[in-house]
Amino acid sequence: MLATKLYAPSARPGLVPRPALLHRLDEGLRLGRRITVVTAPAGYGKTTLITSWLATRAEPFAWLSLDAGDNDPARFLTYLFAAIQRLTGEAPGASQDGIAPAALAPPDLVLMPLINSLSGRESPLLLVLDDYHFVNANYVHECIQYLVDHQPAGLHLVLVTRVDPPLSLPRWRVRNQVNEVRTDDLRFSPEEAAAFLRGLTGLALPDEAVALLDARTEGWVAGLQLAALSMQGWGVDQAAAFIRSFSGSNHFVLDYLMDEVLRQQGPDMREFLCETAVLERLSAALCDAVRERQDSRSVLVRLLQTNLFLTPLDAERQWYRYHHLFADVLRMQSDNAHQARFHLRAARWFEAHGEPAEAVRHTLAAGACAEAELLVRRGETASAAASPVEAPGRTEPLSQRELELLRLIAAGLSNDEMAARLVITRNTTKWHVRNIFGKLGVASRTQAIVRARELHLVE
């Protein structure tokens, strides 16, 4: 038995305090949640958060770091009972010599002695299963499912994983039995990023440089750490210049994402990722068009389930985008000829679906300037014929999409907020806004709102 699997990693020096997350974990215990699930991609500080939290708790805890070998049911159960025995001095249902595979019984029979022994505890016991994403054996999942469903009051289970486990999470949510911490919760704020970078580099970076790096990494802790590695020994001015050009091509970021993420995927998934990396936003239909396949919806669902740096853009989960640094790395896996082909397929799809700005952008990215010029002309012709709303006193009409954006401008939404509301890119939003200003003969949002009210286009 490998003893180090039963020990929690040591707390790292100079950790950034995360009181809000620690409070959420505390609340899960106070409210009697049966299980805590911490789910996020590689490098978001999941294990670090849990070890920091355990250091603040008085309850004893048992720790088990999982790996691919724990898909062997006998090995998993042996380590599970050993982790608890190390804390309680008892090993119900198992011995230090392990469990013979032939002797494996259904999970209820194997776990019943453990559950009974823990049910009499006066103080709760925390059981942490780290790296649960390595588990794909149904028997192990069934054991965890049974343990949670019949959990004694003296036990609280913590799963740390990169992917959502195939357990009854929806049912547990409805019953208020699960406490969850997810990717968005673990992202560093600009203030946390500043403290983190200052601790690693010793540099008091300007606020705008920190905000830019936090935005580039999207609060991804590993991305911030890899950027800090590159800035070791630099001055503030050199570091600020580096941040302005920081991307997935940085060799530390590239090596990390290749080793921790891409190489862990099967050939079909890697192919999908590389083929769709040219897209700033993804939908099943768009991905089907780019790949010339019909299975993209199921692949996107798997990507979302495995937390593979994919972010939903709408509540219906029809549109998604990749993490910016991850997309940079993916694009580096394809040559220019392949990327041009994917861009042109995307352009044809966007044109067919009434988004000429995106069609032009992808066509230009493919290097097809003459075709892009034709798209612009066709788009102008289509816009004039698409049931336009004439602005009195103007010869140029506003399209229905431009009217939508004009109303959002009047409501005070920013370009980013409008892009999110309409599920379009920021560049497309800016393109439409410029067109609106030109058609209304104005130079600012305030002037556009005044002019639109004069023309009764908005209230």
Phi, psi and omega per residue, in radians:
M1 nan 2.321 -3.134
L2 -1.492 1.863 -2.995
A3 -1.111 -0.528 -3.059
T4 -1.175 -0.303 3.081
K5 -1.173 -0.312 -3.062
L6 -1.748 0.132 -3.122
Y7 -2.030 2.339 3.067
A8 -1.217 2.528 3.069
P9 -1.042 2.581 3.107
S10 -1.171 2.536 3.102
A11 -1.140 2.394 -3.138
R12 -1.393 2.515 3.091
P13 -1.237 2.658 3.057
G14 1.237 0.507 -3.141
L15 -1.192 2.540 3.072
V16 -1.380 2.174 3.124
P17 -1.053 2.410 3.119
R18 -2.287 1.189 -3.013
P19 -1.061 -0.596 -3.113
A20 -1.138 -0.709 3.138
L21 -1.247 -0.688 3.098
L22 -1.097 -0.664 3.108
H23 -1.134 -0.698 3.120
R24 -1.087 -0.715 3.103
L25 -1.147 -0.718 3.082
D26 -1.039 -0.752 -3.111
E27 -1.100 -0.597 3.094
G28 -1.033 -0.697 3.088
L29 -1.244 -0.773 -3.079
R30 -1.086 -0.632 -3.095
L31 -1.512 0.033 3.057
G32 1.351 0.443 3.060
R33 -1.109 2.482 -3.109
R34 -1.374 -0.556 -3.008
I35 -2.510 2.504 2.986
T36 -1.952 2.278 3.129
V37 -2.105 2.083 3.101
V38 -1.892 1.959 -3.009
T39 -2.203 2.183 3.083
A40 -2.953 2.797 3.088
P41 -1.113 3.107 3.141
A42 -1.052 2.430 2.979
G43 1.483 0.282 3.125
Y44 -1.709 0.090 3.043
G45 1.435 0.503 -3.111
K46 -1.121 -0.946 -3.108
T47 -1.130 -0.691 3.123
T48 -1.057 -0.717 3.120
L49 -1.066 -0.797 -3.079
I50 -1.190 -0.730 3.119
T51 -1.132 -0.630 3.086
S52 -1.129 -0.719 -3.138
W53 -1.150 -0.777 -3.139
L54 -1.025 -0.584 -3.139
A55 -1.153 -0.333 -3.138
T56 -1.682 -0.125 -3.047
R57 -1.740 2.606 3.109
A58 -1.554 -0.309 -3.081
E59 -1.206 2.519 3.015
P60 -1.210 2.634 3.130
F61 -2.378 2.582 3.016
A62 -1.913 2.441 -3.048
W63 -2.179 2.398 3.032
L64 -2.423 2.017 3.051
S65 -1.533 2.068 -3.059
L66 -1.595 2.736 3.025
D67 -2.555 -3.122 -3.062
A68 -1.040 -0.523 -3.137
G69 -1.140 -0.322 -3.116
D70 -1.390 0.078 2.966
N71 -1.312 -0.216 2.973
D72 -1.316 1.982 -3.053
P73 -0.959 -0.719 -3.123
A74 -1.102 -0.752 3.129
R75 -1.143 -0.781 -3.137
F76 -1.012 -0.859 -3.102
L77 -1.132 -0.657 3.117
T78 -1.055 -0.826 3.129
Y79 -1.181 -0.680 3.137
L80 -1.048 -0.848 -3.132
F81 -1.192 -0.595 3.130
A82 -1.154 -0.669 3.128
A83 -1.084 -0.727 -3.128
I84 -1.304 -0.664 3.124
Q85 -1.099 -0.632 3.140
R86 -1.041 -0.459 -3.104
L87 -1.667 -0.706 -3.000
T88 -1.753 -0.308 -3.071
G89 1.433 0.012 3.115
E90 -2.084 2.618 3.099
A91 -2.357 1.161 -3.111
P92 -1.101 2.250 3.073
G93 1.542 -0.066 -3.133
A94 -2.685 2.826 3.071
S95 -2.172 2.949 3.119
Q96 -1.122 -0.343 3.114
D97 -1.368 -0.120 3.083
G98 1.656 -3.099 -3.110
I99 -1.994 2.239 3.126
A100 -1.259 2.307 -3.115
P101 -0.930 -0.659 -3.103
A102 -1.173 -0.336 -3.069
A103 -1.602 0.004 -3.078
L104 -1.113 2.227 3.102
A105 -1.869 3.028 3.056
P106 -0.969 2.646 -3.060
P107 -0.929 -0.626 -3.102
D108 -1.122 -0.684 3.138
L109 -1.247 -0.635 -3.118
V110 -1.229 -0.698 -3.007
L111 -1.588 -0.240 -3.081
M112 -1.009 -0.783 3.105
P113 -1.069 -0.657 3.118
L114 -1.123 -0.837 -3.119
I115 -1.076 -0.749 -3.135
N116 -1.115 -0.706 -3.104
S117 -1.198 -0.590 -3.118
L118 -1.420 -0.359 -3.070
S119 -1.162 -0.357 -3.130
G120 -1.612 0.057 -3.113
R121 -1.225 2.413 3.118
E122 -1.406 -0.631 3.122
S123 -1.931 2.555 -3.089
P124 -1.218 2.700 3.091
L125 -2.058 2.311 3.081
L126 -1.693 2.252 3.113
L127 -2.058 2.007 -3.097
V128 -1.847 2.178 3.008
L129 -1.924 1.810 -3.079
D130 -1.558 2.586 3.126
D131 1.040 0.772 -3.118
Y132 -1.137 -0.284 3.134
H133 -1.115 -0.281 3.075
F134 -1.240 -0.303 -3.043
V135 -1.458 2.186 3.012
N136 -2.316 0.091 3.137
A137 -1.418 2.197 -3.116
N138 -1.022 -0.646 -3.110
Y139 -1.055 -0.720 3.139
V140 -1.154 -0.784 3.097
H141 -1.031 -0.709 3.128
E142 -1.114 -0.629 3.090
C143 -1.105 -0.810 -3.129
I144 -1.148 -0.701 3.114
Q145 -1.051 -0.795 -3.126
Y146 -1.154 -0.696 -3.125
L147 -1.086 -0.733 -3.141
V148 -1.251 -0.746 -3.107
D149 -1.124 -0.466 -3.102
H150 -2.113 0.544 -2.987
Q151 -1.207 2.277 3.073
P152 -1.308 2.781 -3.125
A153 -1.094 -0.375 -3.095
G154 -1.497 0.270 -3.094
L155 -2.422 2.399 2.954
H156 -2.261 2.205 -3.074
L157 -1.714 2.438 3.082
V158 -2.176 2.129 3.053
L159 -1.892 2.259 3.077
V160 -2.011 2.115 -2.945
T161 -2.691 2.706 3.050
R162 -1.525 -0.312 -3.086
V163 -2.266 2.703 3.056
D164 -1.143 2.190 3.136
P165 -1.249 2.611 3.130
P166 -1.363 1.055 -3.140
L167 -2.046 3.138 -3.044
S168 -1.456 0.933 -3.133
L169 -1.023 -0.778 3.135
P170 -1.029 -0.753 3.137
R171 -1.141 -0.721 3.135
W172 -1.140 -0.616 3.102
R173 -1.097 -0.834 -3.121
V174 -1.028 -0.618 -3.104
R175 -1.585 0.116 -3.127
N176 0.985 0.723 -3.124
Q177 -1.859 -0.072 -3.081
V178 -2.193 2.446 3.027
N179 -1.935 2.199 -3.034
E180 -2.110 2.434 2.984
V181 -2.181 2.199 -3.024
R182 -2.169 -3.090 -3.016
T183 -0.927 -0.886 -3.091
D184 -1.066 -0.552 3.111
D185 -1.202 -0.563 -3.035
L186 -1.523 -0.199 3.139
R187 -1.088 2.431 3.065
F188 -1.308 2.358 2.963
S189 -1.299 2.883 3.073
P190 -0.962 -0.643 3.138
E191 -1.177 -0.739 3.096
E192 -1.159 -0.678 3.111
A193 -1.089 -0.704 3.136
A194 -1.096 -0.788 3.132
A195 -1.121 -0.712 -3.130
F196 -1.110 -0.822 -3.114
L197 -1.183 -0.657 3.117
R198 -1.113 -0.674 3.122
G199 -1.197 -0.560 -3.100
L200 -1.497 -0.638 -3.025
T201 -1.876 -0.340 -3.054
G202 1.316 0.111 -3.094
L203 -1.671 2.397 2.995
A204 -1.618 1.411 -3.064
L205 -1.218 2.591 3.087
P206 -1.034 2.602 -3.116
D207 -0.988 -0.705 -3.093
E208 -1.178 -0.571 3.103
A209 -1.210 -0.727 3.113
V210 -1.126 -0.767 -3.141
A211 -1.075 -0.689 3.127
L212 -1.140 -0.771 -3.140
L213 -1.184 -0.663 3.100
D214 -1.105 -0.663 3.108
A215 -1.219 -0.714 -3.140
R216 -1.103 -0.709 -3.124
T217 -1.510 -0.178 -3.079
E218 0.984 0.674 3.104
G219 1.254 0.213 -3.135
W220 -1.290 2.025 -3.003
V221 -1.062 -0.787 -3.133
A222 -1.083 -0.661 3.107
G223 -1.093 -0.728 3.089
L224 -1.123 -0.704 -3.137
Q225 -1.156 -0.692 3.137
L226 -1.187 -0.632 3.053
A227 -1.120 -0.724 3.131
A228 -1.094 -0.661 3.086
L229 -1.019 -0.716 -3.129
S230 -1.185 -0.438 -3.048
M231 -1.673 0.081 -3.123
Q232 -0.994 2.225 3.066
G233 1.438 0.085 -3.125
W234 -1.611 2.824 2.985
G235 -1.506 3.019 -3.075
V236 -1.090 -0.777 -3.087
D237 -1.122 -0.741 3.134
Q238 -1.151 -0.704 3.128
A239 -1.137 -0.721 3.131
A240 -1.118 -0.677 3.090
A241 -1.139 -0.686 3.109
F242 -1.092 -0.739 -3.107
I243 -1.071 -0.650 -3.120
R244 -1.102 -0.429 -3.116
S245 -1.923 0.134 -3.056
F246 -1.157 2.314 -3.133
S247 -2.705 -3.078 3.119
G248 -1.185 -0.150 3.098
S249 -1.403 -0.188 3.040
N250 -0.974 2.310 -2.960
H251 -1.150 -0.526 3.089
F252 -1.170 -0.791 3.128
V253 -1.111 -0.785 -3.123
L254 -1.043 -0.835 -3.127
D255 -1.091 -0.740 -3.102
Y256 -1.107 -0.877 -3.082
L257 -1.200 -0.562 3.077
M258 -1.164 -0.809 -3.071
D259 -1.292 -0.766 -3.000
E260 -1.523 -0.365 -3.015
V261 -2.164 -1.143 -2.976
L262 -1.109 -0.769 -3.098
R263 -1.217 -0.224 3.105
Q264 -1.483 -0.123 -3.098
Q265 -1.663 2.683 3.071
G266 -1.282 2.905 -3.098
P267 -1.010 -0.712 -3.120
D268 -1.120 -0.734 -3.140
M269 -1.190 -0.715 3.099
R270 -1.067 -0.699 3.124
E271 -1.087 -0.786 3.115
F272 -1.042 -0.820 -3.099
L273 -1.046 -0.764 -3.098
C274 -1.251 -0.612 -3.137
E275 -1.234 -0.554 -3.075
T276 -1.730 0.039 -3.071
A277 -1.181 -0.335 -3.141
V278 -1.293 -0.193 -3.047
L279 -1.582 2.294 3.052
E280 -1.324 -0.452 3.032
R281 -2.491 2.602 -3.012
L282 -2.194 2.447 2.898
S283 -2.306 2.883 -3.124
A284 -1.064 -0.772 -3.102
A285 -1.145 -0.734 3.129
L286 -1.124 -0.779 3.125
C287 -1.104 -0.681 3.077
D288 -1.018 -0.750 -3.122
A289 -1.156 -0.735 -3.121
V290 -1.187 -0.665 -3.074
R291 -1.577 -0.257 -3.034
E292 0.998 0.798 3.084
R293 -2.345 3.056 -3.095
Q294 -2.206 0.352 -3.044
D295 -2.062 0.296 -2.999
S296 -1.171 -0.572 -3.120
R297 -1.051 -0.788 -3.128
S298 -1.172 -0.602 3.126
V299 -1.186 -0.728 3.114
L300 -1.097 -0.677 3.088
V301 -1.078 -0.744 3.113
R302 -1.139 -0.704 3.115
L303 -1.063 -0.731 -3.137
L304 -1.180 -0.695 3.138
Q305 -1.149 -0.556 -3.108
T306 -1.637 0.132 3.084
N307 0.937 0.790 -3.049
L308 -1.590 1.037 3.052
F309 0.961 0.663 3.107
L310 -2.025 2.278 -3.088
T311 -2.055 2.196 3.049
P312 -1.177 2.494 3.139
L313 -1.818 -0.182 -3.138
D314 -2.504 2.832 -3.084
A315 -1.149 -0.505 -3.128
E316 -1.401 -0.145 -3.124
R317 0.996 0.845 3.028
Q318 -1.685 -0.504 -3.105
W319 -2.143 2.531 -3.075
Y320 -2.460 2.957 2.944
R321 -2.556 2.731 3.057
Y322 -1.486 2.670 2.939
H323 -0.967 2.400 -3.012
H324 -0.991 -0.807 -3.116
L325 -1.179 -0.641 3.108
F326 -1.129 -0.724 3.109
A327 -1.099 -0.685 3.092
D328 -1.011 -0.800 -3.131
V329 -1.137 -0.731 -3.134
L330 -1.074 -0.719 -3.114
R331 -1.136 -0.465 3.132
M332 -1.283 -0.179 -3.119
Q333 -1.505 -0.157 -3.118
S334 -2.069 2.555 3.093
D335 -1.411 2.990 -3.050
N336 -1.091 -0.637 -3.106
A337 -1.120 -0.770 3.121
H338 -1.142 -0.759 -3.137
Q339 -1.091 -0.681 3.129
A340 -1.081 -0.704 3.129
R341 -1.109 -0.740 3.139
F342 -1.172 -0.678 3.105
H343 -1.065 -0.766 -3.110
L344 -1.156 -0.660 3.081
R345 -1.129 -0.713 3.097
A346 -1.110 -0.713 3.135
A347 -1.050 -0.758 3.133
R348 -1.100 -0.676 3.139
W349 -1.156 -0.798 -3.113
F350 -1.130 -0.682 3.108
E351 -1.097 -0.768 -3.129
A352 -1.136 -0.404 -3.101
H353 -1.853 0.375 2.965
G354 1.299 0.504 3.086
E355 -2.173 1.336 -3.056
P356 -1.091 -0.573 -3.125
A357 -1.090 -0.789 3.104
E358 -1.153 -0.649 3.111
A359 -1.082 -0.752 3.126
V360 -1.142 -0.754 -3.125
R361 -1.036 -0.796 -3.136
H362 -1.194 -0.621 3.124
T363 -1.149 -0.743 3.092
L364 -1.126 -0.679 3.115
A365 -1.093 -0.487 3.099
A366 -1.415 -0.084 -3.137
G367 1.432 0.223 -3.100
A368 -1.706 1.303 -3.026
C369 -1.155 -0.717 -3.138
A370 -1.098 -0.731 3.117
E371 -1.166 -0.601 3.095
A372 -1.113 -0.692 3.116
E373 -1.105 -0.696 3.087
L374 -1.108 -0.696 3.111
L375 -1.068 -0.732 3.136
V376 -1.065 -0.766 -3.139
R377 -1.145 -0.760 3.126
R378 -1.112 -0.664 3.135
G379 -1.126 -0.695 3.113
E380 -1.122 -0.709 3.132
T381 -1.145 -0.774 -3.127
A382 -1.143 -0.662 -3.118
S383 -1.112 -0.676 -3.128
A384 -1.227 -0.417 -3.081
A385 -1.754 -0.073 -2.994
A386 -1.605 1.076 3.108
S387 0.821 0.957 -3.076
P388 -1.213 2.781 3.020
V389 -1.777 2.032 -3.112
E390 -1.339 2.307 3.014
A391 -1.528 2.095 -3.117
P392 -0.906 2.346 3.133
G393 1.460 -0.013 3.140
R394 -2.121 2.631 3.102
T395 -1.635 -0.385 -3.109
E396 -1.637 2.312 -3.120
P397 -1.512 2.822 2.981
L398 -1.737 2.257 3.090
S399 -1.267 2.932 3.118
Q400 -1.066 -0.683 3.120
R401 -1.140 -0.689 3.124
E402 -1.154 -0.624 3.071
L403 -1.127 -0.706 3.078
E404 -1.003 -0.832 -3.106
L405 -1.168 -0.655 3.130
L406 -1.064 -0.718 3.111
R407 -1.159 -0.616 3.095
L408 -1.235 -0.616 3.060
I409 -1.076 -0.760 3.135
A410 -1.121 -0.479 3.119
A411 -1.431 -0.055 3.062
G412 1.571 0.235 -3.122
L413 -1.358 2.526 3.066
S414 -1.366 2.989 3.090
N415 -1.026 -0.742 3.141
D416 -1.116 -0.727 -3.132
E417 -1.173 -0.680 3.103
M418 -1.161 -0.705 3.115
A419 -1.071 -0.738 3.130
A420 -1.165 -0.702 -3.107
R421 -1.126 -0.711 -3.062
L422 -1.688 0.003 -3.133
V423 0.961 0.941 3.013
I424 -2.277 2.931 -3.113
T425 -1.379 2.839 3.124
R426 -1.108 -0.679 3.133
N427 -1.108 -0.698 3.098
T428 -1.113 -0.715 3.113
T429 -1.038 -0.833 -3.129
K430 -1.086 -0.651 3.128
W431 -1.095 -0.795 3.116
H432 -1.126 -0.731 -3.125
V433 -1.079 -0.733 3.093
R434 -1.055 -0.730 3.123
N435 -1.091 -0.724 3.127
I436 -1.065 -0.805 3.141
F437 -1.043 -0.760 -3.122
G438 -1.122 -0.736 -3.109
K439 -1.232 -0.563 3.129
L440 -1.524 -0.170 3.141
G441 1.208 0.716 -3.119
V442 -2.206 2.979 -3.091
A443 -2.182 0.013 -3.109
S444 -2.625 2.909 3.113
R445 -1.106 -0.740 -3.131
T446 -1.051 -0.792 3.124
Q447 -1.121 -0.653 3.133
A448 -1.114 -0.710 -3.134
I449 -1.160 -0.772 3.128
V450 -1.066 -0.818 -3.125
R451 -1.120 -0.711 -3.132
A452 -1.116 -0.634 3.111
R453 -1.227 -0.643 3.089
E454 -1.067 -0.629 -3.109
L455 -1.582 0.060 3.139
H456 1.046 0.605 3.076
L457 -1.537 -0.419 3.055
V458 -2.388 2.798 3.138
E459 -1.561 nan nan
